[in-house]
Amino acid sequence: MLAAPLSSLESPSFGVQMDFSSSTEAKDMGLYVSFESWTRKRKIVSIGTNTGAEKLPFQDWHHFKEAFTPEIIARAASECGHSVHTCIDPFGGSGTTALACQFLGISPTTIEVNPYLADLIEAKLQSYDADDLALDLSRIVRATSGRCGRLERFTGLPPTFIEAEGMERWVFDAAIAERIACHLDAIEALERPHHQRLFRILLGGMLIAVSNVVVNGKGRRYRGSWRSRETQPRSVDELFQSRAQNAITEIHQYRFRRHCGYTLLRGDCLTQIPQALGADLAVFSPPYPNSFDYTDVYNVELWMLGYLSSPDSNRVLRTSTLCSHVQIKRDFGPPPTGSRRLSLALGKLRKVRTELWSPWIPDMVGGYFHDMQKALSLLHGKLNTCGELWAVVGDSRYAGVRIPVAAILADLAPVLGYRVLKLEPFRSMRSSAQQGGRCELDETLLVLQKNT
């Protein structure tokens, strides 16, 4: 059963019936869904990633183990030394910064290189008519009922993705892949592009659940009992409908935000920051220099949903990401010279190069700070007078050599025109299994202010 049209549903945020025809009417009456209503005034463990707090509306559209907590955006806006009207996030990820900004009444600009994540961000920020979404959901349900999808649409995928004769391992059973293909066909038949985007993202967010693999912070691995695990094709239909109905309900309940606009720039931050307008504040968490390609975490969604179509397109995306990994051959920029801490760490890494699992790790670490220095420099040019930059960064360790990321960035900041306001460690992360798996790596809040 599909949910009834949502225009007459009661909003739990206010406890009164909300039936405005546009956000303009809500603005005129001064009625919004507040940031506190969205976060439910939850109690969080820390302002870092992986807070362990309750899930928030929109954030379950795709599960992020290391979710960026929105409370840090509220804190940055309140503690900033001047009024904040505009905010930029050069590493958009799941769109938390931009979404929080909308609830706070701040105009957001976000940049994201991963096309799947860019669509996820835009799906969250977009304005919709919930009744129209419910009608399009009913069209998808009708179009997929009793029909099979075409596995031919997945012809260009890596060979281990879809079950076939003679294979030892596969990510999706053939029957499951047929149901996914059927839903993609129905979604692509919708008239409104932003509706297509939303339903495609909701389908993408459930792909792992109906697959034979699980995903952790280091990519995907096969489930321990995947061969005996029977996933029924109808579970694709049931899970998609449930997720879509929940998403439409959330969209309706939280549609009146203090700011409804947004700017989304698609591409890598080093080329896109120059295209952005000025901002009062920058809040972000960049990839950590942990030698891992974050693109791998979204490999399933990128291929199954058609964002990647060939090895070349995969390579282009992976080489466009921040220089934080060694899993693909690429050019590493020269390390900056403004931090003695960085020079000492690189010297130690070079001495133990033969002990590292990849000989390119010292070059990657140097390239990481090359890219981060450039990003901070570009952001300096976009921040308004006395604008602040709030970044959550994480340390790494290789062969016993610690890379104190926040401290190194703080060393580089003055040359770039920043004043260091705060270095606040708030969580100890576990090192890799090769390094003993101990909680010994700091996750730190770095706050910089643009010099006048």
Backbone torsions as a table, in degrees:
resi	resn	phi	psi	omega
1	MET	NA	135.7	176.0
2	LEU	-88.2	151.9	178.1
3	ALA	-66.3	153.2	176.0
4	ALA	-68.9	160.9	174.8
5	PRO	-51.0	144.4	-168.3
6	LEU	-96.4	-3.0	-173.5
7	SER	-64.5	-21.8	-178.3
8	SER	-107.0	7.2	-179.7
9	LEU	-68.9	148.6	177.4
10	GLU	-82.8	133.3	-179.9
11	SER	-84.9	119.4	-179.9
12	PRO	-68.6	-16.6	-179.0
13	SER	-68.4	-29.4	-176.9
14	PHE	-119.5	-21.3	-177.7
15	GLY	74.9	15.2	177.2
16	VAL	-130.5	161.9	-178.7
17	GLN	-74.7	128.1	-178.8
18	MET	-111.6	111.5	-176.8
19	ASP	-138.4	43.0	179.3
20	PHE	-77.9	145.4	-179.4
21	SER	-80.5	-16.7	-179.8
22	SER	-156.3	162.5	177.3
23	SER	-67.4	-20.6	178.3
24	THR	-62.8	-40.4	178.6
25	GLU	-64.0	-41.3	177.7
26	ALA	-62.2	-40.6	179.5
27	LYS	-63.8	-43.2	-179.8
28	ASP	-61.8	-33.8	-178.4
29	MET	-91.3	-4.3	178.9
30	GLY	70.9	26.1	-179.6
31	LEU	-106.7	120.3	178.1
32	TYR	-137.7	161.0	167.0
33	VAL	-85.9	117.0	-174.6
34	SER	-76.5	164.2	174.3
35	PHE	-58.8	-41.0	-179.8
36	GLU	-64.9	-34.8	176.9
37	SER	-67.6	-39.2	178.9
38	TRP	-65.9	-45.6	-178.7
39	THR	-83.8	-7.7	177.8
40	ARG	59.8	26.9	179.8
41	LYS	49.2	38.7	-176.8
42	ARG	-65.8	159.3	175.6
43	LYS	-100.4	120.8	-177.6
44	ILE	-106.1	153.3	-180.0
45	VAL	-70.1	-44.1	178.5
46	SER	-156.2	174.5	179.3
47	ILE	-89.3	4.7	-178.3
48	GLY	-85.4	-168.1	177.4
49	THR	-77.0	163.5	176.3
50	ASN	56.1	50.4	-175.3
51	THR	-71.9	-21.6	-179.4
52	GLY	77.2	10.1	-179.9
53	ALA	-81.6	171.9	-179.0
54	GLU	-63.1	154.0	-179.4
55	LYS	-71.1	148.4	-179.9
56	LEU	-109.5	154.8	174.0
57	PRO	-52.8	140.6	-178.9
58	PHE	80.5	-25.5	-174.2
59	GLN	-79.3	-12.7	177.1
60	ASP	-92.2	4.1	177.9
61	TRP	-64.4	-30.0	168.8
62	HIS	-144.8	130.1	-176.5
63	HIS	-75.5	126.0	175.5
64	PHE	-119.0	114.7	-178.9
65	LYS	-62.5	-42.7	-178.8
66	GLU	-102.3	62.6	-175.6
67	ALA	-68.0	140.4	178.9
68	PHE	-83.2	120.0	-173.6
69	THR	-73.9	131.3	-179.2
70	PRO	-70.5	-18.6	-179.4
71	GLU	-60.8	-24.3	179.5
72	ILE	-68.7	-31.4	178.0
73	ILE	-68.6	-42.6	177.5
74	ALA	-62.7	-40.7	179.0
75	ARG	-65.5	-43.8	-180.0
76	ALA	-60.9	-42.4	-179.3
77	ALA	-66.0	-36.2	-177.4
78	SER	-80.1	-31.5	-177.0
79	GLU	-92.8	-10.4	179.2
80	CYS	-61.8	145.3	-174.8
81	GLY	-74.4	2.1	179.0
82	HIS	-150.5	169.8	-179.3
83	SER	-64.9	139.2	-178.7
84	VAL	-110.4	116.0	177.8
85	HIS	-112.2	-23.6	-177.4
86	THR	-136.7	145.5	-177.4
87	CYS	-142.5	143.9	178.7
88	ILE	-124.5	140.3	175.2
89	ASP	-127.1	107.2	-177.0
90	PRO	-79.5	-7.0	178.3
91	PHE	-127.2	75.7	-166.5
92	GLY	-59.2	-38.2	178.1
93	GLY	58.1	-119.0	-179.3
94	SER	-89.8	1.1	176.2
95	GLY	85.5	15.1	-175.9
96	THR	-62.1	-42.7	179.9
97	THR	-60.1	-49.1	-177.8
98	ALA	-64.6	-41.7	-179.8
99	LEU	-64.8	-44.2	177.6
100	ALA	-60.9	-39.2	178.7
101	CYS	-60.4	-40.9	178.9
102	GLN	-60.0	-42.6	178.7
103	PHE	-69.8	-27.5	179.7
104	LEU	-86.3	-5.8	-179.3
105	GLY	82.5	23.7	-178.9
106	ILE	-109.2	137.8	179.6
107	SER	-78.1	117.8	-174.8
108	PRO	-98.7	144.1	166.3
109	THR	-122.2	129.1	-179.4
110	THR	-132.8	146.5	-178.1
111	ILE	-122.7	135.1	178.7
112	GLU	-148.4	130.5	-177.3
113	VAL	-86.5	-29.4	-178.5
114	ASN	-79.0	117.6	-174.9
115	PRO	-63.7	-32.4	176.5
116	TYR	-66.2	-45.9	179.3
117	LEU	-67.4	-35.1	177.1
118	ALA	-61.8	-41.3	176.8
119	ASP	-67.7	-37.1	176.9
120	LEU	-61.2	-44.8	178.3
121	ILE	-59.6	-49.5	-177.0
122	GLU	-66.1	-34.3	177.5
123	ALA	-61.8	-36.7	179.7
124	LYS	-73.5	-35.7	-173.0
125	LEU	-86.4	-20.8	-175.4
126	GLN	-65.4	147.2	172.1
127	SER	-90.6	142.1	-177.8
128	TYR	-136.7	160.6	164.4
129	ASP	-98.0	114.6	-174.0
130	ALA	-62.6	-34.1	178.2
131	ASP	-65.0	-39.8	177.4
132	ASP	-64.9	-38.0	176.8
133	LEU	-63.3	-42.0	179.5
134	ALA	-62.7	-38.3	177.8
135	LEU	-65.7	-41.4	179.0
136	ASP	-69.4	-32.8	174.6
137	LEU	-62.9	-41.1	178.3
138	SER	-63.8	-33.4	176.8
139	ARG	-65.7	-40.5	178.3
140	ILE	-64.1	-43.2	-179.6
141	VAL	-61.2	-44.5	179.5
142	ARG	-65.3	-41.4	-176.1
143	ALA	-69.2	-25.0	-177.9
144	THR	-98.3	-9.7	-177.1
145	SER	-69.7	120.3	176.0
146	GLY	72.2	12.0	-178.7
147	ARG	-118.0	155.2	176.7
148	CYS	-111.0	144.8	177.5
149	GLY	-83.5	171.2	-178.5
150	ARG	-99.6	115.6	177.9
151	LEU	-67.3	-14.9	179.1
152	GLU	-60.9	-25.3	-179.8
153	ARG	-67.1	-16.7	179.9
154	PHE	-101.8	16.9	-174.7
155	THR	-58.7	-37.4	-175.7
156	GLY	-82.3	1.4	-177.6
157	LEU	-73.2	158.0	172.5
158	PRO	-53.7	146.2	-170.7
159	PRO	-63.3	-20.2	-178.0
160	THR	-86.9	2.0	-174.8
161	PHE	-76.9	-45.1	-172.9
162	ILE	-116.0	135.2	178.8
163	GLU	-55.1	133.2	176.2
164	ALA	-150.6	161.7	-177.2
165	GLU	-61.0	135.9	176.8
166	GLY	87.5	-2.2	-179.0
167	MET	-87.8	148.4	177.1
168	GLU	-94.3	-31.2	-179.0
169	ARG	-141.1	148.4	176.4
170	TRP	-156.1	150.7	-177.5
171	VAL	-76.8	-42.0	-177.7
172	PHE	-123.4	133.5	169.2
173	ASP	-61.8	148.9	-176.8
174	ALA	-58.4	-41.9	-179.1
175	ALA	-64.0	-36.7	177.3
176	ILE	-68.2	-43.7	179.5
177	ALA	-61.0	-35.3	177.4
178	GLU	-63.4	-40.4	179.0
179	ARG	-67.8	-38.5	177.2
180	ILE	-63.2	-44.2	178.6
181	ALA	-61.5	-39.1	179.2
182	CYS	-62.8	-41.8	178.8
183	HIS	-68.8	-37.6	177.5
184	LEU	-65.0	-39.3	176.6
185	ASP	-60.0	-45.0	-178.4
186	ALA	-67.4	-38.4	179.6
187	ILE	-65.4	-42.9	-178.9
188	GLU	-68.0	-17.4	179.0
189	ALA	-82.8	-10.2	179.0
190	LEU	-67.6	150.9	-176.0
191	GLU	-79.4	-35.8	-173.4
192	ARG	-89.3	121.0	-179.9
193	PRO	-59.6	-36.8	-178.4
194	HIS	-72.9	-24.7	172.5
195	HIS	-72.4	-40.7	175.8
196	GLN	-57.0	-45.4	-178.7
197	ARG	-60.6	-47.3	-178.1
198	LEU	-60.6	-51.1	-176.1
199	PHE	-68.9	-32.2	175.8
200	ARG	-65.0	-40.6	178.0
201	ILE	-65.3	-41.6	179.1
202	LEU	-64.7	-36.6	174.7
203	LEU	-66.8	-41.7	179.4
204	GLY	-61.9	-35.8	-177.9
205	GLY	-69.3	-10.2	-179.6
206	MET	-113.1	1.6	-175.4
207	LEU	-61.1	-43.1	-178.8
208	ILE	-63.2	-36.3	-177.8
209	ALA	-62.6	-29.0	-178.6
210	VAL	-105.0	13.9	-178.6
211	SER	-103.2	-179.8	177.3
212	ASN	-97.3	11.9	-177.2
213	VAL	-127.4	165.4	170.5
214	VAL	-125.6	160.0	-178.3
215	VAL	-123.9	131.5	173.0
216	ASN	-122.7	-165.9	-176.3
217	GLY	-65.2	-12.5	-178.6
218	LYS	-115.6	23.2	177.8
219	GLY	107.3	-161.0	-174.3
220	ARG	-105.6	154.4	174.0
221	ARG	-146.1	156.7	-178.5
222	TYR	-73.9	143.7	175.8
223	ARG	-62.9	148.6	-177.7
224	GLY	-61.0	-33.7	-177.4
225	SER	-117.5	33.9	-171.3
226	TRP	-64.8	-29.9	-179.1
227	ARG	-68.8	-32.5	-179.6
228	SER	-94.8	-7.5	-179.4
229	ARG	-78.8	121.2	-178.2
230	GLU	-104.2	110.5	175.4
231	THR	-100.7	116.2	-176.8
232	GLN	-77.1	138.8	179.0
233	PRO	-54.3	-34.3	-178.8
234	ARG	-64.7	-20.8	179.3
235	SER	-65.8	-27.6	175.2
236	VAL	-63.1	-47.1	179.5
237	ASP	-62.4	-47.5	-175.9
238	GLU	-65.4	-43.9	-178.2
239	LEU	-68.0	-41.0	178.9
240	PHE	-62.8	-46.1	-179.2
241	GLN	-62.9	-41.7	179.3
242	SER	-63.4	-46.4	-179.6
243	ARG	-64.2	-40.8	-179.2
244	ALA	-66.5	-42.0	178.1
245	GLN	-63.6	-42.8	177.9
246	ASN	-63.1	-41.2	-179.9
247	ALA	-64.7	-41.3	179.6
248	ILE	-65.0	-39.2	176.6
249	THR	-62.0	-44.5	178.2
250	GLU	-63.0	-42.5	179.1
251	ILE	-59.4	-42.1	180.0
252	HIS	-68.1	-45.9	-175.1
253	GLN	-67.6	-31.3	-174.3
254	TYR	-115.0	29.9	-175.4
255	ARG	-77.2	-25.1	-177.1
256	PHE	-94.8	85.7	177.6
257	ARG	-98.4	158.9	-176.9
258	ARG	-64.4	-29.0	175.6
259	HIS	-134.4	124.0	-175.7
260	CYS	-99.1	-13.1	-177.1
261	GLY	-86.4	171.6	177.4
262	TYR	-167.6	160.2	170.8
263	THR	-125.2	123.4	178.9
264	LEU	-117.4	120.6	177.2
265	LEU	-108.7	123.4	-176.3
266	ARG	-97.9	124.1	-179.8
267	GLY	139.9	180.0	-178.4
268	ASP	-76.0	149.6	-170.8
269	CYS	-63.9	-31.4	-175.7
270	LEU	-69.7	-24.5	175.0
271	THR	-96.8	-22.9	-174.5
272	GLN	-94.1	-28.6	178.9
273	ILE	-54.3	-42.3	178.3
274	PRO	-60.7	-20.2	179.7
275	GLN	-84.6	-10.9	-175.7
276	ALA	-80.7	157.4	174.0
277	LEU	-83.2	173.1	179.5
278	GLY	-65.4	157.6	-178.3
279	ALA	-144.3	151.6	176.3
280	ASP	-83.2	-22.7	-171.2
281	LEU	-149.7	144.9	170.6
282	ALA	-124.4	127.2	178.6
283	VAL	-132.4	125.9	-176.3
284	PHE	-164.8	166.8	171.0
285	SER	-133.9	108.7	-178.1
286	PRO	-78.1	166.2	170.1
287	PRO	-55.7	147.8	177.9
288	TYR	-90.4	150.9	-179.0
289	PRO	-78.1	67.2	-174.0
290	ASN	-106.9	14.4	176.8
291	SER	69.2	10.2	-176.9
292	PHE	-111.6	136.0	178.6
293	ASP	-83.3	109.2	-177.8
294	TYR	-63.7	-19.2	177.7
295	THR	-58.8	-31.8	-178.7
296	ASP	-62.2	-29.4	-179.7
297	VAL	-61.8	-31.5	-176.1
298	TYR	-108.9	20.5	-176.8
299	ASN	-59.4	-41.8	-178.2
300	VAL	-63.5	-49.1	-178.4
301	GLU	-65.6	-40.3	-178.2
302	LEU	-61.3	-41.9	-179.4
303	TRP	-79.4	-47.0	-175.0
304	MET	-65.9	-32.8	-177.6
305	LEU	-91.4	-0.2	173.2
306	GLY	89.9	10.3	177.4
307	TYR	-71.8	-30.7	174.0
308	LEU	-113.1	140.1	-177.6
309	SER	-131.7	-6.5	-177.5
310	SER	-160.6	161.4	175.2
311	PRO	-57.2	-33.2	179.4
312	ASP	-64.9	-43.2	179.6
313	SER	-66.1	-33.8	176.5
314	ASN	-65.9	-43.4	-179.9
315	ARG	-64.8	-41.8	180.0
316	VAL	-59.8	-44.7	179.6
317	LEU	-63.9	-46.3	-175.2
318	ARG	-65.6	-35.0	178.6
319	THR	-81.0	-8.4	177.9
320	SER	-88.7	-11.8	-177.4
321	THR	-78.7	166.7	177.7
322	LEU	-57.9	145.7	-177.0
323	CYS	-74.2	80.9	-177.9
324	SER	-127.4	9.8	-174.9
325	HIS	-146.9	165.8	-179.1
326	VAL	-125.1	19.8	-173.4
327	GLN	-86.5	4.2	173.8
328	ILE	-150.0	143.6	-178.8
329	LYS	-69.0	129.5	-178.0
330	ARG	-156.4	168.6	176.9
331	ASP	-84.5	130.8	177.4
332	PHE	-104.0	124.4	179.4
333	GLY	-66.5	156.3	179.9
334	PRO	-67.6	141.2	-179.1
335	PRO	-67.1	146.9	176.3
336	PRO	-67.9	159.0	-174.3
337	THR	-107.0	6.5	-172.8
338	GLY	-90.2	7.5	-178.5
339	SER	-131.8	116.5	176.5
340	ARG	-64.6	-35.1	178.7
341	ARG	-60.2	-42.1	179.5
342	LEU	-66.9	-43.1	-180.0
343	SER	-60.8	-42.1	178.8
344	LEU	-65.4	-43.4	-179.4
345	ALA	-64.3	-42.8	179.5
346	LEU	-65.6	-38.3	177.1
347	GLY	-61.2	-43.5	178.6
348	LYS	-65.2	-40.3	179.7
349	LEU	-64.0	-39.5	179.9
350	ARG	-65.1	-34.2	-179.8
351	LYS	-68.2	-29.4	-178.5
352	VAL	-107.2	21.2	-176.0
353	ARG	-52.2	-39.9	-177.5
354	THR	-69.4	-16.5	178.5
355	GLU	-90.1	-11.3	-177.1
356	LEU	-80.8	149.9	-179.3
357	TRP	-70.6	-18.4	172.4
358	SER	-136.4	130.6	-179.7
359	PRO	-69.8	-10.0	-177.0
360	TRP	-90.4	-0.3	-177.2
361	ILE	-59.5	-45.1	177.4
362	PRO	-58.5	-38.8	178.9
363	ASP	-67.4	-38.5	178.5
364	MET	-63.8	-44.3	-179.5
365	VAL	-61.8	-44.4	176.5
366	GLY	-62.1	-41.8	178.4
367	GLY	-65.7	-33.0	178.1
368	TYR	-60.4	-48.2	-178.7
369	PHE	-73.3	-24.8	170.7
370	HIS	-61.8	-48.0	-179.6
371	ASP	-67.7	-41.2	-179.3
372	MET	-66.8	-38.7	176.8
373	GLN	-61.6	-41.6	178.9
374	LYS	-65.2	-41.5	178.8
375	ALA	-62.2	-44.4	179.0
376	LEU	-64.3	-37.5	178.1
377	SER	-65.0	-44.1	178.4
378	LEU	-64.9	-40.1	178.0
379	LEU	-64.9	-34.8	177.3
380	HIS	-57.9	-39.6	179.0
381	GLY	-70.0	-18.1	-178.8
382	LYS	-99.5	-21.1	-179.6
383	LEU	-73.0	137.8	176.3
384	ASN	-71.4	172.7	-178.0
385	THR	-53.0	128.7	-178.3
386	CYS	62.7	18.1	176.6
387	GLY	-62.3	151.4	-176.9
388	GLU	-114.9	152.8	179.3
389	LEU	-123.9	120.1	178.7
390	TRP	-113.8	117.6	-177.2
391	ALA	-128.8	131.4	172.7
392	VAL	-97.5	115.8	-176.3
393	VAL	-126.8	158.8	-178.0
394	GLY	-128.6	143.4	177.8
395	ASP	-75.3	167.7	172.3
396	SER	-139.9	170.0	-177.8
397	ARG	-148.2	134.9	178.4
398	TYR	-135.6	125.7	178.8
399	ALA	48.5	41.2	178.8
400	GLY	80.7	-0.9	179.9
401	VAL	-95.1	115.5	-178.1
402	ARG	-85.8	138.6	177.0
403	ILE	-108.9	98.5	-177.9
404	PRO	-79.9	85.3	-168.6
405	VAL	-59.9	-50.2	-176.9
406	ALA	-61.0	-43.3	-179.0
407	ALA	-64.7	-38.8	178.8
408	ILE	-66.6	-43.4	177.6
409	LEU	-63.5	-36.5	176.8
410	ALA	-65.4	-35.2	175.5
411	ASP	-61.6	-39.7	-176.0
412	LEU	-78.9	-21.2	-171.1
413	ALA	-59.1	-47.4	-175.9
414	PRO	-58.9	-38.8	179.5
415	VAL	-64.9	-27.6	-179.5
416	LEU	-86.4	-2.1	177.9
417	GLY	96.3	23.9	179.6
418	TYR	-113.8	154.9	168.7
419	ARG	-110.2	130.7	-179.4
420	VAL	-78.7	118.4	179.6
421	LEU	-95.5	-32.8	-172.5
422	LYS	-160.5	139.8	166.2
423	LEU	-126.9	107.1	-171.7
424	GLU	-124.6	94.3	174.7
425	PRO	-67.4	134.8	-178.0
426	PHE	-137.0	-1.8	177.2
427	ARG	-156.1	141.7	175.7
428	SER	-102.7	118.3	-178.9
429	MET	-93.6	155.4	177.4
430	ARG	-78.9	140.4	171.8
431	SER	-76.3	172.1	-179.0
432	SER	-67.3	166.1	178.8
433	ALA	-60.6	-34.2	179.3
434	GLN	-64.7	-25.0	-179.2
435	GLN	-100.2	10.2	175.3
436	GLY	104.2	-12.6	176.5
437	GLY	67.0	21.1	-178.3
438	ARG	-85.5	154.6	176.1
439	CYS	-79.4	89.5	-173.5
440	GLU	-140.5	4.8	-179.2
441	LEU	-110.2	125.1	-177.1
442	ASP	-77.6	140.5	163.1
443	GLU	-106.8	128.0	-165.8
444	THR	-132.7	143.1	171.3
445	LEU	-91.7	121.8	176.9
446	LEU	-110.4	123.2	179.8
447	VAL	-118.2	122.8	178.9
448	LEU	-120.8	152.6	175.5
449	GLN	-125.0	136.2	177.6
450	LYS	-68.4	127.1	178.6
451	ASN	-66.6	146.3	178.6
452	THR	-73.6	NA	NA
